[in-house]
Amino acid sequence: MHSIVIATATAAASASVSVSAAQGADPAVNFAGSNARFAGDCHGQDASLAGSGNTVTIHGACRAFQIAGGDNRVLVDMAGNGTIKVYGDNNQVSWTSSGDVQVTTVGQNNTVTRAR
């Protein structure tokens, strides 16, 4: 298993987020943290975010993206025919893709929109 640490800084404090990539035929990239700003790359694989109060940008044409938490702001690059699943409340997800994506939301006040 590879582990990459992305350090982010704010005016008041620094936060670090651990990003793990599992090896194998169908690896998943997982982004975890709270109250952080960070960017990552899913490299065409599946990705997930767990936490709250994050501002996240994910590149790399993700096949699937899942978020669990609240008050997150995410911009994610999706593969055509990808899937986005949002579990929690008050999440804002914007996505880009060469095709359409399938969206599922569970919770209150979640918005998932195609970025223009």
ZATORDREN-502498 format. One record per residue: z, x negated, y of N, C-alpha, C, O, CB in turn. Coordinates in steps of 0.001 Angstrom, whole numbers, padded with zeros to 6 digits, always signed. Glycine has a CB too. Layout:
<pts>
ZXYZXYZXYZXYZXY ...
</pts>
This chain:
<pts>
+000000-000843-001169+000000+000000+000000+000000-000887+001230+000777-001840+001298+001209+000959-000001 -000840-000604+002191-000894-001323+003445-000060-000579+004463-000017+000652+004449-002347-001492+003934 +000596-001297+005338+001376-000656+006393+001019-001300+007712+001015-002526+007830+002901-000761+006120 +000721-000490+008693+000353-000950+010019+001328-000326+010990+001612+000867+010890-001126-000587+010374 +001847-001095+011922+002732-000525+012933+001987-000498+014248+001468-001518+014701+004059-001333+013057 +001935+000676+014861+001314+000843+016169+002445+000979+017167+003244+001910+017065+000343+002087+016213 +002532+000080+018120+003585+000161+019129+003047+000863+020359+001933+000592+020808+004119-001244+019494 +003837+001755+020892+003458+002459+022101+004566+002287+023111+005737+002196+022742+003178+003955+021826 +004211+002242+024380+005208+002057+025423+005146+003197+026418+004072+003713+026727+005008+000720+026134 +006296+003578+026910+006386+004535+027999+007178+003869+029099+007701+002771+028912+007046+005883+027546 +007275+004516+030242+008011+003952+031363+009477+003747+031011+010092+002784+031469+007885+004852+032584 +010041+004632+030210+011471+004566+029913+011791+003763+028659+012831+003107+028592+012019+005951+029767 +010911+003809+027671+011257+003183+026394+010011+002894+025594+008915+003330+025945+012203+004072+025589 +010187+002151+024508+009092+001887+023581+009361+002625+022290+010510+002802+021886+008923+000367+023324 +008302+003049+021653+008428+003712+020359+007428+003079+019428+006364+002641+019867+008204+005253+020468 +007741+003023+018162+006763+002523+017207+006566+003560+016131+007486+004289+015757+007205+001174+016598 +005357+003608+015649+004981+004588+014650+004386+003836+013480+003505+002995+013662+003982+005641+015220 +004851+004125+012301+004339+003483+011107+003170+004281+010567+003251+005501+010424+005439+003340+010044 +002098+003597+010273+000909+004231+009722+000667+003627+008350+000527+002411+008223-000336+004045+010659 +000617+004455+007337+000420+003970+005975-000909+004458+005436-001315+005592+005691+001567+004425+005060 -001574+003613+004703-002830+004000+004063-002684+003776+002567-002458+002649+002128-004043+003192+004639 -002807+004810+001802-002697+004699+000351-004019+004202-000213-005087+004575+000272-002304+006059-000286 -003946+003364-001232-005159+002868-001862-005545+003784-003006-004684+004446-003587-004973+001424-002359 -006812+003831-003335-007271+004644-004444-008566+005327-004096-009151+005073-003043-006225+005666-004831 -009017+006198-004981-010299+006868-004797-010286+007820-003613-011316+008011-002966-010674+007620-006049 -009139+008422-003316-009072+009406-002245-007840+009149-001377-006905+009951-001373-009044+010839-002821 -007836+008033-000644-006649+007702+000136-006449+008655+001309-007407+009223+001833-006744+006278+000643 -005220+008817+001704-004878+009637+002867-004196+008748+003897-003470+007819+003543-003958+010840+002467 -004429+009031+005153-003772+008327+006240-002770+009290+006849-003108+010430+007166-004799+007808+007308 -001544+008832+007011-000492+009687+007542+000061+009093+008828+000421+007917+008875+000631+009876+006509 +000125+009910+009865+000670+009512+011146+001983+010267+011311+001999+011493+011196-000333+009804+012329 +003081+009568+011578+004371+010244+011704+005121+009714+012916+005056+008526+013233+005213+010059+010427 +005830+010605+013586+006646+010194+014713+006937+011360+015623+006360+012437+015474+005968+009087+015485 +007827+011148+016558+008167+012176+017531+008221+011568+018922+008642+010427+019112+009509+012844+017179 +007779+012368+019894+007820+011977+021305+007137+010640+021557+007653+009803+022299+009254+011911+021782 +005972+010440+020937+005232+009189+021071+003791+009477+021477+003291+010591+021316+005273+008386+019752 +003142+008456+022002+001712+008488+022289+001099+007404+021416+001517+006247+021465+001395+008262+023839 +000108+007783+020619-000534+006779+019790-001924+007220+019383-002291+008389+019499+000304+006489+018562 -002687+006250+018901-004044+006500+018420-004174+005853+017051-003503+004866+016749-005126+005944+019419 -005045+006420+016229-005269+005868+014904-006661+006201+014421-007428+006858+015125-004231+006387+013922 -006988+005755+013233-008311+005958+012660-008162+006359+011195-007532+005647+010413-009184+004678+012799 -008735+007488+010831-008631+007947+009439-009738+007358+008563-009704+007536+007346-008685+009477+009381 -010709+006669+009144-011777+005995+008396-012487+006922+007416-012798+006521+006294-011210+004810+007645 -012747+008166+007837-013479+009102+006998-012655+009750+005900-013199+010475+005068-014622+008413+006389 -011359+009503+005883-010481+010055+004854-009702+011248+005415-009987+011711+006519-009507+008970+004325 -008731+011738+004665-007849+012807+005127-006758+012195+005999-006388+011035+005821-007231+013592+003924 -006244+012984+006944-005177+012507+007821-004170+013615+008036-004490+014798+007925-005741+012019+009172 -002933+013211+008348-001909+014203+008660-000984+013666+009735-000835+012456+009907-001108+014583+007400 -000367+014589+010454+000618+014255+011478+001854+015079+011209+001772+016298+011057+000070+014511+012918 +002996+014427+011148+004270+015127+011010+005160+014674+012152+005371+013477+012347+004941+014850+009615 +005683+015630+012907+006560+015282+014011+006435+016277+015134+005787+017314+014995+006258+013892+014514 +007060+015955+016249+007022+016865+017389+006932+016088+018692+007387+014948+018796+008255+017771+017398 +006332+016738+019682+006239+016162+021009+005318+014966+021120+005471+014163+022040+007571+015774+021458 +004369+014821+020216+003451+013681+020222+002171+013990+020984+001750+015143+021078+003113+013270+018798 +001564+012945+021525+000215+013004+022071-000594+011996+021267-000356+010791+021354+000179+012694+023636 -001558+012493+020476-002224+011668+019471-003739+011797+019575-004262+012889+019798-001757+012058+018066 -004436+010684+019415-005888+010671+019288-006222+010036+017944-005780+008928+017638-006569+009893+020477 -007010+010756+017145-007390+010245+015827-008914+010164+015755-009608+011168+015914-006823+011155+014682 -009415+008975+015518-010846+008714+015400-011229+008643+013927-010363+008663+013052-011233+007402+016132 -012519+008561+013657-012972+008205+012324-013477+009306+011426-013444+009148+010205-011915+007562+011657 -013945+010416+011971-014569+011489+011180-013724+011898+009974-014154+011758+008830-015946+011049+010706 -012530+012401+010239-011608+012826+009175-012204+013967+008361-012798+014888+008922-010257+013258+009771 -012049+013911+007046-012497+015008+006178-011593+016216+006338-012057+017355+006375-012529+014561+004706 -010288+015953+006433-009300+017018+006597-008179+016484+007479-007835+015304+007421-008747+017510+005210 -007615+017371+008298-006481+017001+009144-005442+018099+009039-005755+019284+009156-006919+016780+010629 -004194+017690+008818-003096+018654+008726-001982+018208+009656-001636+017028+009705-002576+018788+007261 -001425+019157+010392-000321+018871+011293+000852+019762+010922+000682+020953+010663-000735+019082+012775 +002041+019178+010898+003270+019932+010644+004276+019524+011708+004696+018368+011764+003831+019669+009191 +004657+020468+012545+005603+020162+013607+005376+021064+014796+004725+022102+014683+005492+018705+014024 +005909+020672+015928+005779+021500+017111+005540+020682+018362+005901+019508+018446+007002+022343+017284 +004921+021338+019331+004701+020755+020660+003901+019457+020621+004154+018554+021418+006027+020502+021330 +002943+019353+019710+002063+018193+019623+000757+018469+020352+000307+019614+020412+001790+017824+018154 +000146+017426+020905-001159+017490+021548-002045+016494+020818-001771+015294+020824-001076+017179+023098 -003115+016991+020186-003933+016137+019323-005406+016286+019663-005892+017397+019874-003695+016474+017845 -006116+015162+019716-007575+015133+019745-007986+014419+018474-007621+013264+018256-008148+014415+021050 -008754+015115+017624-009120+014546+016328-010630+014632+016124-011248+015658+016410-008379+015273+015184 -011214+013546+015629-012631+013486+015291-012773+013900+013829-012221+013256+012937-013227+012049+015542 -013518+014982+013591-013656+015543+012244-015059+015322+011690-016036+015292+012438-013329+017038+012256 -015146+015170+010385-016435+015158+009700-016992+016581+009702-016229+017545+009768-016298+014607+008237 -018305+016716+009631-018904+018038+009509-018359+018737+008273-018174+018105+007233-020442+017941+009443 -018102+020022+008377-017525+020817+007287-016105+020395+006913-015659+020655+005796-018406+020721+006071 -015391+019746+007835-014011+019349+007590-013064+020537+007713-013482+021647+008041-013598+018248+008558 -011778+020287+007445-010767+021339+007550-009599+020868+008409-009173+019716+008334-010269+021757+006153 -009095+021787+009225-007905+021540+010039-006876+022600+009670-007176+023794+009671-008235+021571+011583 -005656+022156+009352-004555+023075+009052-003395+022732+009974-002972+021580+010061-004123+022989+007541 -002886+023757+010665-001794+023563+011612-000613+024419+011177-000730+025638+011053-002235+023918+013063 +000529+023770+010947+001766+024455+010579+002821+024111+011624+003122+022936+011833+002242+024051+009136 +003377+025109+012273+004390+024875+013295+004103+025731+014507+003317+026675+014440+004445+023392+013686 +004737+025404+015606+004607+026192+016829+004213+025316+018009+004579+024144+018090+005912+026923+017133 +003457+025921+018924+003116+025305+020211+002336+024000+020087+002528+023088+020892+004367+025051+020989 +001465+023900+019097+000604+022730+018941-000748+023009+019582-001263+024124+019501+000434+022359+017445 -001322+021992+020217-002665+022092+020784-003533+021034+020114-003293+019835+020247-002648+021908+022347 -004542+021501+019394-005451+020597+018694-006853+020807+019237-007363+021928+019236-005409+020829+017154 -007476+019732+019699-008882+019748+020094-009620+018867+019098-009108+017829+018677-009088+019248+021586 -010828+019284+018720-011565+018515+017731-013009+018309+018154-013587+019113+018885-011512+019204+016382 -013574+017213+017675-014992+016925+017841-015576+016778+016444-014884+016369+015512-015234+015630+018713 -016862+017117+016305-017515+016997+015006-019012+017176+015165-019479+017782+016129-016953+018026+014011 -019753+016648+014217-021196+016865+014193-021527+018225+013593-022674+018668+013666-021893+015753+013404 -020549+018888+013004-020743+020208+012397-019576+021111+012721-018819+020860+013659-020916+020094+010878 -019438+022156+011942-018321+023076+012123-017165+022656+011229-017356+021956+010235-018747+024529+011817 -015961+023093+011593-014795+022846+010754-014117+024169+010440-014245+025140+011185-013808+021872+011444 -013402+024193+009339-012649+025372+008931-011214+025186+009421-010606+024142+009185-012706+025586+007366 -010668+026207+010107-009351+026098+010730-008389+027120+010142-008735+028291+009984-009456+026284+012246 -007173+026668+009817-006079+027534+009377-004870+027225+010246-004512+026059+010417-005752+027329+007851 -004231+028264+010801-003006+028052+011567-001906+028960+011036-002145+030122+010708-003245+028310+013073 -000701+028415+010958+000483+029166+010571+001560+028827+011598+001932+027664+011748+000947+028824+009090 +002053+029826+012296+003054+029603+013328+002658+030327+014596+001686+031081+014621+003236+028107+013600 +003422+030089+015648+003189+030783+016910+002665+029838+017977+003029+028664+018031+004466+031446+017389 +001799+030381+018825+001291+029690+020011+000565+028384+019706+000628+027444+020498+002421+029411+020944 -000119+028313+018575-000956+027162+018263-002367+027441+018756-002862+028560+018616-000947+026852+016737 -003023+026428+019335-004419+026568+019731-005223+025442+019094-004820+024279+019115-004569+026554+021281 -006365+025812+018531-007277+024839+017930-008653+025136+018499-009223+026195+018236-007269+024910+016342 -009191+024199+019283-010466+024424+019964-011370+023207+019819-010913+022073+019676-010237+024743+021452 -012665+023484+019861-013645+022402+019850-013676+021765+021236-013807+022465+022240-015063+022924+019439 -013558+020449+021292-013619+019727+022562-015053+019729+023065-015993+019606+022281-013092+018273+022408 -015212+019864+024333-016547+019893+024938-016911+018555+025507-018000+018393+026056-016627+020947+026020 
</pts>
